[in-house]
Amino acid sequence: MELDETTVMELIIHAGEARSLSMEALRAARKYEWAAADELLAGATAAAKEAHKIQTALIGADEGCGKIPVNLILVHAQDHLMNAMLCRELAEEIIGLHREIAALKQR
């Protein structure tokens, strides 16, 4: 795999989609819209997987030897991916808490 602008932009786009869907899932959970929250979180997971595939391909192409030039846009893309992955994981935990709170309120 060659590092080009398109590859890096795809990484940023998928990571951005994962983060946005995670945040939408959180908003749905606050409204107790569980089906929507689950669907949005699933979409976030799928988008993060697509971004992770690109990251994995880049790591494989680099072979730990510096074959892939690291520039500011690649660092930016990696930052987006890591933030998106963290956001999705936290969203999953917070949605779980919202579900618990809703169940307690129904008692």
C-alpha positions as CSV (number, residue, x, y, z in Angstrom):
1,M,0.0,0.0,0.0
2,E,1.3,3.4,-0.9
3,L,0.6,6.4,1.2
4,D,-1.3,8.9,-0.8
5,E,-3.7,11.8,0.0
6,T,-6.7,9.7,-0.9
7,T,-5.8,6.9,1.6
8,V,-5.3,9.4,4.4
9,M,-8.5,11.2,3.6
10,E,-10.4,7.9,3.7
11,L,-9.0,7.2,7.1
12,I,-10.1,10.7,8.3
13,I,-13.6,10.3,6.8
14,H,-14.3,6.9,8.3
15,A,-12.9,8.0,11.7
16,G,-15.0,11.1,11.6
17,E,-18.1,9.1,10.7
18,A,-17.4,6.8,13.6
19,R,-17.1,9.7,16.0
20,S,-20.2,11.5,14.7
21,L,-22.4,8.3,14.9
22,S,-21.2,7.7,18.4
23,M,-22.2,11.1,19.5
24,E,-25.6,10.7,17.7
25,A,-26.0,7.4,19.6
26,L,-25.5,9.2,22.9
27,R,-28.1,11.8,22.0
28,A,-30.6,9.0,21.1
29,A,-29.9,7.3,24.4
30,R,-30.6,10.4,26.3
31,K,-34.1,10.4,24.8
32,Y,-34.5,6.7,25.6
33,E,-34.5,5.8,21.9
34,W,-32.7,2.5,22.4
35,A,-33.2,1.1,18.9
36,A,-31.8,4.2,17.3
37,A,-28.9,4.3,19.8
38,D,-28.1,0.7,19.0
39,E,-28.3,1.2,15.3
40,L,-26.1,4.4,15.4
41,L,-23.5,2.6,17.6
42,A,-23.4,-0.3,15.2
43,G,-22.8,2.2,12.4
44,A,-20.0,3.8,14.4
45,T,-18.4,0.4,14.9
46,A,-18.6,-0.4,11.2
47,A,-17.0,3.0,10.3
48,A,-14.3,2.5,12.9
49,K,-13.5,-0.9,11.5
50,E,-13.2,0.6,8.0
51,A,-10.7,3.2,9.3
52,H,-8.9,0.5,11.3
53,K,-8.5,-1.6,8.1
54,I,-6.7,1.3,6.4
55,Q,-4.5,1.8,9.5
56,T,-3.6,-1.9,9.6
57,A,-2.8,-1.9,5.9
58,L,-0.5,1.1,6.4
59,I,1.2,-0.5,9.4
60,G,1.7,-3.7,7.3
61,A,3.1,-1.8,4.4
62,D,5.5,0.0,6.7
63,E,6.9,-3.3,8.1
64,G,8.2,-1.3,11.1
65,C,11.0,0.0,8.8
66,G,9.8,3.5,8.1
67,K,8.7,2.7,4.6
68,I,5.6,4.9,5.0
69,P,6.6,8.5,5.4
70,V,5.0,10.1,8.4
71,N,3.7,13.6,7.7
72,L,1.4,15.9,9.6
73,I,-1.7,14.8,7.7
74,L,-1.1,11.2,8.6
75,V,-0.6,12.1,12.3
76,H,-3.8,14.1,12.0
77,A,-5.6,11.0,10.6
78,Q,-4.2,8.8,13.3
79,D,-5.4,11.3,15.9
80,H,-8.9,11.2,14.4
81,L,-9.0,7.4,14.5
82,M,-7.9,7.2,18.1
83,N,-10.4,9.8,19.2
84,A,-13.1,8.0,17.3
85,M,-12.3,4.7,18.8
86,L,-12.3,6.1,22.3
87,C,-15.5,8.0,21.7
88,R,-17.2,4.9,20.5
89,E,-16.1,2.9,23.6
90,L,-17.2,5.6,25.9
91,A,-20.5,6.0,24.1
92,E,-21.1,2.3,24.6
93,E,-20.5,2.6,28.3
94,I,-22.6,5.8,28.8
95,I,-25.5,4.3,26.8
96,G,-25.3,1.3,29.2
97,L,-25.6,3.7,32.1
98,H,-28.5,5.5,30.5
99,R,-30.3,2.1,30.2
100,E,-29.6,1.3,33.8
101,I,-30.9,4.7,34.9
102,A,-34.1,4.2,32.8
103,A,-34.7,0.8,34.3
104,L,-34.3,2.2,37.8
105,K,-36.7,5.0,37.0
106,Q,-39.3,2.5,35.9
107,R,-39.2,0.7,39.3
